[in-house]
Amino acid sequence: MRIAMPFRLMAAALMLVFSMVSHASYTQTRHPIVLVHGVTGFNTIGGLVNYFHTIPWNLERSGAKVYTASVSFVNSSEQRGQQLANYVNSLGHSKVNLMAHSQGAPTSRVTASLIPHRIASVTSINGVNKGSKVADVIRGILPPGSYVEGGVDAIANALGGLINALSGSNNPQDGVAALETLTTPGTTSLNNALGWKGVNRNACAGTDEDVWINGNRVKFFSWTGRGIWTNVFDITDPFLGVTSLAFGSEPSDGLVGVCSTMMGNVIGTHYDMNHVDAINHLLGARSLWTNPVSLYRSHANRLKNRGL
């Protein structure tokens, strides 16, 4: 009994050390993670407000190398995809893992089509992969070439210029192009150009995890939520409550239908999380049932375990 006790203590100590080491590298992916913002997004404003609220730090604290890209506040997915490709090339890494929210998803798919040899994986988070009915409604009430469309475009472009100034970026802005690319016809046109890689043309479902682009294997993943009113203290919930009316009885996150978000290996669509919750905003106000930070961390661990 006296002999066994030291061995038990030693075993317990070794297990504790192993647990601490494992936790310290929980999100330590082989290739860096690049977070990609959606429409009307940014990387950071003055270093004080981050689009992905606390998510970079929560990934880095257990081993991940994380970058946050800055692409146009408003522009087409094709233009944003080229900007993102340029940014990825400038980082100097052999490959990166793209984790993208909203319009960041089609933006990242464009990037993967341009530089597939540099993209280890693309993850769509509440992504607009088959268009948004909210964009369809807005396009319907803004006649092409009208004064109303011109006014809205001017406002969106001006806001984009302001974001450029506050975030230290110099990205071109095009509000009309952003709206067009997010409509169902606009996204369908993009998917046709990309060969529907990673996106299921005919079903409300994902595709294979392995997507081959010009002879390069790129892993595709996605997840989304289907909550709208998730926190009584979140002032963005009422806005999403209004926009969700565009979907009728179709499940959505307030801005994107659940079926539209599916891409590659669908990790889950059941989360109590709306479109803003997916980036841990507003300032962490979220549902009691879904922690978006945990989704990012567990996915980084998933990428790590796949050697990505």
N, C-alpha and C positions, 0 to 999 in steps of 0.2 A: 504494500500500500504506500509506504514511504517512498519507494523507488518509482512507482507509477506517477505520483503527483507531479514531480518536476517535468516528466515527459508530457503530461497533460498541459501544464502551464506553457511549455515550450511550443507545443502544437497550437495552442490558442494564440500565442504571440505571433507565430508564423502566419496563421490564418488572418490575423488582424493586419499584419504588414502587407500580405498579399492583397487584402481587400482595399487597403489604402493606395497601393500602387495601381491596382486595376481602376479604381475610381479616378485617380490622377490622369489616366490616359483614356478615359471612357469615350471621349469625343475626338481622339487623336487620329484623324484620317490620314491615309498615305498622301493624298493630294490636298492642297488647301481648299477651303470652302469660299465661294464668292456668292454673297447675298445680292439679289437683283430686285430692285423696287418696281412697283407697278405704275400705272398711269397716275399723273399728278403726284409723283413721288420724288424722293431725293435720297441721298445717302445720310447727310447730317446737315443741320442748320446751325451754323456758328459753333459747332462742336457741343451744343447743348441738347438739341432734340434730334434723336435718331429715328429714322423710318422704322427700323426693326428694333423696337424698344427693348433694351437690355439683352437682346438675343446674341449679339456678337460676344459680349462678355461671358454670358452663360455657356457658350460653346468653347471659348478660349480657356476658361477656368479649369477645364479638365483635358487640355491638350490640343485643341483644334487651332489651326492657323486660319484666320478669317479676314477676308476683305469685303468691303461693301462698295459695290459699283455705283457710279453715277451716270445715268443716261438721261435722255430728254424727259422733261416733266410731261410734255405732251408731244407725241409724234407717232408715226406709224411703227408697227413692230419690225418692219424691214429696216428702217433707219436706226431704230434703237438696237436691233440685233447687230448691225455693223459697228455701231459705237461700242457695244459690249465686246465684240470680237477684238476690236482695237485695244480695249482695256485689258482683256485677258492676255493678249500678246505682249503688252507692255509689262506685265508682271514677271515674265521670264521663267515661269514654271513649266515643266513638261506637260502637265495636265492640271485641271482644276475640277471641282465639283460645283455646279451651279445650283443654288437653291433660290427659287424665284417665286415671288408673290404676284397674283393678278396678271396684268399685262406683261410682267416679267417672265411669265411662262412661255408665251409665243415668242417674246423677244429672245429668250434663251434657246428656243428651238431653231430660230434663224441663225443664231451664233453657232450652234452645233452643226448646222448645214454648211457654214462657211469654214469653220476650223475644227472638224470632227476629231482630228488627231490630238487636239489640246483639251478635249472635253471628256472627262471620265464619267460624269453622270449629270443628268438634268432632273431636278425635282420641282414639280409644279405644286404650289401651295395656293389653294383657292384660285387656280389659274383659269384664264379665259381661253380655253382651248377649242371651243366650238362657238364662240360669240356670246354676247350678253343681250338678253331681252331688254334690259334697261337702255343699252346703247341703241337698240332697234327703235325704242319709243322716242328717245331724244332725236335720233336721225329723222323720225317721222314728223316731228314738230319743228324741225329746222330745215326748211326747204333749201336745197342746194342753190347757191348763188344769191340767196336772199339777203336783205339788210340784217335780218335777225341772225342768220348764220355768221355773217361778217362781224357783227358786234360780239357775239359769243367767242368767235375765234380770236378776235383782238384781245378780249379779256383774258382768255386762256394763255395766249402767247405772252401777254404782259406779266401774268403771274409766273410763267415759266422763266421769264427774264429776271424777275425778282428772286426766284429760287436760285437761279444761276449766281446772282450776286451774293446771296446769303450763304450758299454752300461752296463758293469758290469754283464753280463749274462754268463751262462755256458751250453748252449744248444747244443746238438749233431747236426751235419750237414750231409746232404745226398742229393747232387744235383740231382742225377739220380732219387732218390725216389720222389723228389719234381716234377720233370718233368713228370714222369710216372703218378703220382696221379692227375695231372691237365689236362691230355689228356682226350679226350672223352671216350675211353675204360676204362681208370683208374678211372674216376669219376663215370662211369656207374657201375663198380665193387664195388665202395664204396657205391653208392646208393642201390645196391642190398643187401649189407651187413647191411645197415641201414633200409632196408624195405621201401625205397622211402618215408620216413616220411617227410612231408612238401614240397616235390618236386613232380611235376606232371610228371609221367612217359611218358604219351602219347600226351600231348598237350603243346602248347606254352602258358602256363598259370600258375597261382599259385594254391594253395589248400586252404582248410579251415584254418582259423587263429588258431583254437584250434587243437593242435597236441598232441595225447596221446602216451606217452612213458612209458611202464611198469607201467601203472596205474597212471601216473603223467601227468597233463595237462601243456603243455608248449606252449606259444604263439609264433607263427612264423610270421615274417614280412620281406618284402624286398623292395628295390627300386634301381633304376639304372639310368644312363644317356645314351644318344645316340649321344652325340657330339664328335667330334674329334679335329678339329681346333677351339679352344674356346678363345684363347688369344694370340695376336701376340707377346707378351713379354715372353711367356712361352716356354722355350727351350725344354720341353718334348713333345710338340705338334707334331713337325716333326717326332719324333720317333714313336709316336702313329699313325701318318699318314701312315707310312710304314707298321706297324704291322696290321693296319686295312684292308690292301689289302687281308689278308687271309680270310676275311669274304665275299668278293665280294659285292653283293647288300644287304646282310643281315645287318640289323641295329646292331651296336655294340658301345662300348665305346673305341674301339681301341685295347683292349685285350680280351674282353669277349662279346659274342653275347648277345643281349637283352633277347632272350628266355632262355638262359642258366642261367640268373641271377634270374629268377622268383622263388619265394619260399613263401609258406604261403600266407598271405594277402599282395598282391602286391600294395604298396602305390602309385607307379608311375614309368613309364619307359620313360617319355617324356622329362626329364630334359636335358638342354643344358650343358652337363657335361661329360668329359671323365674319364678314369680310374684313372688318377692322380688327377684331380679336385675333385674327390669323397672324398679325404682326405685333401682337401683345400691346395693342393700343385700345382705348385711349389711356396711355400711361399705366398699363397693367390692369385696367378695369375689365374684368372678364367673368365668365361663368364659374360657379363653384365646381362644376363637373369636368371641365376641360382646361388644362393648363397648356397654352400654346408653346411655352418655353420647353416643356417636357417633350413635346412632339419633335422640336428641332434637335434636342439633345439625343433622344432615342434614335432619330434618323441618322444623325452623325455616327452613332455607334453602329448602326446598320451598315452604313457605308464603310466604316472601319473593318467590320467583320467580313465584308466582301472584298477586302483588299484595295478599296478605293480611297 
